[in-house]
Amino acid sequence: MMSDWEILETVGTEPEARLIAGFLESREVPVKVEVLAFRQEPVTFGALSQIHLRVPPEFVEEAKRLLQARRHRFAVVDGDGLGPTVATGAPQVQATPPRALADPSDTAVEEDS
């Protein structure tokens, strides 16, 4: 029964819920998506747009650990500073920001005379 499963995460869109559910399922964590959205009106805020991801009680800690690790990996890639070390004490890998576009005045262009 779904009420026996614990709410792991609440998100605002079905695509986000399906993405997280797919991630957890790929790591063999059972997950159910519970959509609370009211479909008659285009409501995208408040309780009428909530989507719960539920997992069995025995998978809650593992699912939380997996989501935290996933968020950390994406934060490193996106450059959201997470401090000098991660929870394990290992050095953090900093993302390299993209190079700025070259200033046109910096490029050597030969003009025809």
C-alpha positions as CSV (number, residue, x, y, z in Angstrom):
1,M,0.0,0.0,0.0
2,M,1.4,3.4,-0.9
3,S,0.5,4.9,2.5
4,D,3.0,2.5,4.0
5,W,5.8,4.0,1.9
6,E,7.5,7.1,3.2
7,I,7.7,10.4,1.3
8,L,11.3,10.8,0.3
9,E,11.0,14.0,-1.8
10,T,8.3,16.5,-2.9
11,V,8.8,18.2,-6.2
12,G,6.7,20.5,-8.4
13,T,6.7,18.9,-11.8
14,E,6.1,15.5,-13.2
15,P,9.2,15.5,-15.4
16,E,11.4,16.2,-12.3
17,A,9.6,13.5,-10.4
18,R,10.1,11.0,-13.3
19,L,13.8,11.9,-13.6
20,I,14.4,11.3,-9.9
21,A,12.3,8.1,-9.9
22,G,14.3,6.8,-12.9
23,F,17.6,7.6,-11.1
24,L,16.5,5.7,-8.0
25,E,15.1,2.8,-10.0
26,S,18.4,2.5,-11.9
27,R,20.0,1.9,-8.5
28,E,17.4,-0.7,-7.6
29,V,15.5,1.5,-5.1
30,P,11.7,0.9,-5.5
31,V,9.9,4.3,-5.9
32,K,6.4,5.4,-6.5
33,V,5.4,8.8,-7.9
34,E,2.2,10.2,-6.2
35,V,0.8,13.1,-8.2
36,L,-1.4,15.4,-6.2
37,A,-1.9,17.9,-9.0
38,F,-5.5,19.0,-9.8
39,R,-5.8,18.6,-13.6
40,Q,-8.9,20.8,-14.3
41,E,-7.0,24.0,-13.8
42,P,-3.4,25.0,-14.8
43,V,-2.3,25.2,-11.2
44,T,1.4,25.2,-10.8
45,F,1.8,26.3,-7.2
46,G,0.8,25.2,-3.7
47,A,-0.5,21.9,-2.6
48,L,-2.3,21.3,-5.9
49,S,0.9,21.0,-7.7
50,Q,2.9,18.7,-5.3
51,I,4.3,15.4,-6.5
52,H,5.6,13.0,-3.8
53,L,8.2,10.4,-4.4
54,R,7.7,7.6,-2.0
55,V,9.9,4.7,-1.1
56,P,9.5,1.7,1.3
57,P,10.7,2.5,4.8
58,E,13.7,0.1,4.5
59,F,15.0,2.1,1.5
60,V,14.7,5.6,2.9
61,E,18.3,6.0,4.1
62,E,19.8,4.5,0.9
63,A,17.6,6.7,-1.3
64,K,18.5,9.9,0.7
65,R,22.2,9.0,0.4
66,L,21.9,8.4,-3.4
67,L,20.0,11.7,-3.9
68,Q,22.5,13.6,-1.8
69,A,25.5,12.2,-3.8
70,R,23.7,13.0,-7.1
71,R,23.1,16.6,-5.9
72,H,26.7,17.0,-4.9
73,R,27.9,15.7,-8.3
74,F,25.7,18.2,-10.2
75,A,26.6,21.0,-7.9
76,V,30.3,20.4,-8.6
77,V,29.6,20.3,-12.4
78,D,27.5,23.4,-12.2
79,G,30.1,25.2,-10.1
80,D,27.9,25.8,-7.0
81,G,30.7,26.1,-4.5
82,L,30.4,23.3,-1.9
83,G,33.4,24.3,0.1
84,P,36.9,22.8,0.1
85,T,35.9,19.3,1.0
86,V,33.0,17.0,0.6
87,A,31.4,15.0,3.5
88,T,34.0,12.3,3.1
89,G,36.9,14.7,3.6
90,A,38.2,14.2,0.1
91,P,39.2,17.3,-1.8
92,Q,36.5,18.8,-3.9
93,V,36.9,18.9,-7.7
94,Q,36.1,22.4,-8.9
95,A,34.3,22.9,-12.1
96,T,36.2,24.9,-14.7
97,P,34.1,27.9,-15.8
98,P,33.6,28.2,-19.6
99,R,36.0,30.5,-21.4
100,A,34.7,33.9,-22.2
101,L,34.1,34.7,-25.8
102,A,37.1,36.4,-27.3
103,D,37.0,40.2,-27.7
104,P,36.9,41.0,-31.4
105,S,39.6,43.6,-30.9
106,D,41.9,40.9,-29.5
107,T,42.0,38.9,-32.7
108,A,44.5,39.7,-35.5
109,V,42.5,40.2,-38.7
110,E,44.4,41.2,-41.8
111,E,42.6,43.8,-43.8
112,D,42.8,43.9,-47.6
113,S,44.2,47.3,-48.8
